[in-house]
């Protein structure tokens, strides 16, 4: 089975549709699938519910999809640094399921593990628990959270082999593995593709069974990454 597609647009062409639940990896602007987000915008699909730690910034990341009004609802744990997000939410144009970060990670992990729901103490006694089932265990109250299973997951990894085994790099190994495992269809953007078997087994962070399509993006912008060199006298 050939998992490699010539472009992000080709990889999304026959799998994205209006009204889908879309999972997007990354943390802030670190480890986001830049090319896949742009291709999703260009596809013109509407009324999306996006699961992501945050919604990018106004002109980058998921902020691009907010500009074009393609997202109707965000399931996120952080909503700062995006004025358009704020404007749409306060105007009642954008729905928000504000989720504690650890709970969001576990909702995705549980979805990938086939667990439909779980109980957590996080959010008990706050608006997070409104309308949700509460249950006592050993004298403590817990709230039930449903898992998340995106129709399509968009993920960023550093390297993939042709079978879809993935290696993440540094901090980009954040929400990406959980998002990849949870999705019914997982599309991954990578900076390098190698032959199957070329990656050492200990270097594989996520097995290829979770990966359906791979797109090569050798030169991502990586807007969040900056190199600072200290100037020293005499050097």
TIPADO-412708 format. One record per residue (C-alpha): residue number from 0; residue in one letter; z, y, x. Coordinates in steps of 0.02 Angstrom, whole numbers. Layout:
<recs>
 num residu     zz     yy     xx
 NUM      A      Z      Y      X
...
</recs>
This chain:
<recs>
 num residu     zz     yy     xx
   0      X      0      0      0
   1      X    -53    168     74
   2      X     87    294     52
   3      X      6    435    151
   4      X    -84    574     57
   5      X   -196    706    135
   6      X   -105    855     59
   7      X     45    903    -45
   8      X    -70    947   -190
   9      X   -150    774   -187
  10      X     20    690   -180
  11      X     78    779   -338
  12      X    -85    783   -435
  13      X    -60    636   -552
  14      X    130    623   -558
  15      X    196    795   -609
  16      X    191    854   -789
  17      X    266    983   -906
  18      X    447    958   -956
  19      X    495    843   -812
  20      X    662    826   -724
  21      X    626    868   -541
  22      X    745    833   -397
  23      X    726    940   -241
  24      X    815    905    -77
  25      X    887   1033     42
  26      X   1038   1144     64
  27      X   1005   1329     50
  28      X    843   1346    146
  29      X    885   1205    266
  30      X    784   1046    246
  31      X    684   1099     94
  32      X    512   1023     60
  33      X    418   1187     81
  34      X    240   1123     58
  35      X    285   1015    -92
  36      X    373   1160   -180
  37      X    219   1269   -154
  38      X    106   1130   -219
  39      X    218   1109   -371
  40      X    200   1294   -406
  41      X     12   1286   -386
  42      X      1   1135   -504
  43      X     46   1250   -648
  44      X    168   1130   -732
  45      X    291   1215   -849
  46      X    463   1195   -928
  47      X    539   1102   -781
  48      X    722   1059   -760
  49      X    757   1069   -575
  50      X    901    981   -488
  51      X    944   1062   -322
  52      X   1095   1122   -227
  53      X   1029   1299   -254
  54      X    872   1391   -309
  55      X    812   1460   -143
  56      X    785   1647   -122
  57      X    669   1764   -213
  58      X    514   1729   -109
  59      X    548   1557    -37
  60      X    601   1384    -91
  61      X    628   1358   -277
  62      X    628   1547   -295
  63      X    437   1531   -298
  64      X    448   1430   -459
  65      X    568   1554   -537
  66      X    443   1694   -502
  67      X    311   1601   -602
  68      X    434   1552   -741
  69      X    399   1367   -717
  70      X    583   1319   -718
  71      X    673   1324   -886
  72      X    838   1251   -825
  73      X    929   1232   -659
  74      X   1058   1098   -620
  75      X   1138   1172   -464
  76      X   1300   1202   -372
  77      X   1260   1373   -295
  78      X   1163   1516   -373
  79      X   1183   1662   -252
  80      X   1053   1755   -148
  81      X    920   1753   -283
  82      X    902   1911   -386
  83      X    768   1838   -500
  84      X    881   1691   -539
  85      X   1020   1812   -584
  86      X    905   1919   -691
  87      X    833   1773   -789
  88      X   1004   1693   -816
  89      X   1088   1853   -876
  90      X    940   1889   -990
  91      X    955   1717  -1069
  92      X    786   1663  -1002
  93      X    852   1524   -888
  94      X    975   1386   -933
  95      X   1103   1333   -802
  96      X   1207   1176   -784
  97      X   1328   1239   -652
  98      X   1395   1085   -562
  99      X   1525   1068   -424
 100      X   1437   1023   -263
 101      X   1525    856   -234
 102      X   1496    808   -415
 103      X   1311    851   -399
 104      X   1295    744   -244
 105      X   1383    599   -331
 106      X   1277    617   -489
 107      X   1122    592   -379
 108      X   1199    452   -276
 109      X   1253    362   -435
 110      X   1079    383   -508
 111      X   1003    302   -355
 112      X   1130    160   -362
 113      X   1096    122   -545
 114      X   1267    185   -603
 115      X   1247    279   -769
 116      X   1410    377   -762
 117      X   1573    397   -668
 118      X   1743    482   -685
 119      X   1806    624   -573
 120      X   1955    742   -574
 121      X   1844    886   -518
 122      X   1823   1012   -659
 123      X   1962    949   -771
 124      X   2040   1096   -862
 125      X   1889   1209   -831
 126      X   1726   1246   -921
 127      X   1647   1109   -815
 128      X   1732    982   -928
 129      X   1685   1065  -1093
 130      X   1605    941  -1212
 131      X   1628    793  -1094
 132      X   1733    637  -1116
 133      X   1906    643  -1038
 134      X   2005    487   -995
 135      X   2173    454   -914
 136      X   2191    336   -766
 137      X   2364    305   -692
 138      X   2432    462   -772
 139      X   2291    575   -712
 140      X   2152    651   -818
 141      X   1971    626   -768
 142      X   1807    692   -838
 143      X   1656    581   -861
 144      X   1496    639   -776
 145      X   1324    565   -811
 146      X   1215    519   -663
 147      X   1048    603   -628
 148      X    881    512   -614
 149      X    738    635   -583
 150      X    563    592   -644
 151      X    500    652   -474
 152      X    598    688   -315
 153      X    533    806   -180
 154      X    612    773    -11
 155      X    601    837    168
 156      X    624    722    318
 157      X    584    744    502
 158      X    490    582    531
 159      X    418    438    431
 160      X    328    280    476
 161      X    181    220    373
 162      X    296    110    268
 163      X    399    261    217
 164      X    554    230    323
 165      X    632    401    352
 166      X    726    490    489
 167      X    812    655    451
 168      X    852    787    581
 169      X   1023    868    597
 170      X   1079    970    446
 171      X    923    928    345
 172      X   1009    762    313
 173      X   1101    845    170
 174      X   1051    815    -11
 175      X    885    739     41
 176      X    935    554     52
 177      X   1026    559   -116
 178      X    881    649   -201
 179      X    758    523   -128
 180      X    857    373   -189
 181      X    883    444   -364
 182      X    702    485   -406
 183      X    590    370   -508
 184      X    449    430   -394
 185      X    491    501   -223
 186      X    371    612   -124
 187      X    421    655     54
 188      X    360    793    167
 189      X    377    755    353
 190      X    334    835    520
 191      X    279    673    603
 192      X    209    505    547
 193      X    217    354    663
 194      X    160    174    650
 195      X    270     50    557
 196      X    390    -28    681
 197      X    384    118    802
 198      X    551    189    742
 199      X    705     99    807
 200      X    799     20    661
 201      X    955    121    702
 202      X    851    280    685
 203      X    804    242    505
 204      X    915    343    390
 205      X    829    292    228
 206      X    724    134    202
 207      X    546    149    140
 208      X    581     56    -22
 209      X    635    223    -96
 210      X    480    317    -38
 211      X    317    314   -137
 212      X    213    452    -58
 213      X    211    542    110
 214      X    136    710    158
 215      X    120    775    336
 216      X    170    957    367
 217      X    172    983    555
 218      X    215   1167    551
 219      X    345   1207    417
 220      X    412   1384    418
 221      X    595   1332    431
 222      X    650   1507    387
 223      X    834   1466    407
 224      X    819   1405    587
 225      X    841   1534    725
 226      X    865   1516    911
 227      X    984   1638    994
 228      X    996   1645   1184
 229      X   1139   1732   1270
 230      X   1080   1851   1405
 231      X   1176   1833   1568
 232      X   1173   1951   1714
 233      X   1074   1885   1862
 234      X    984   1751   1762
</recs>
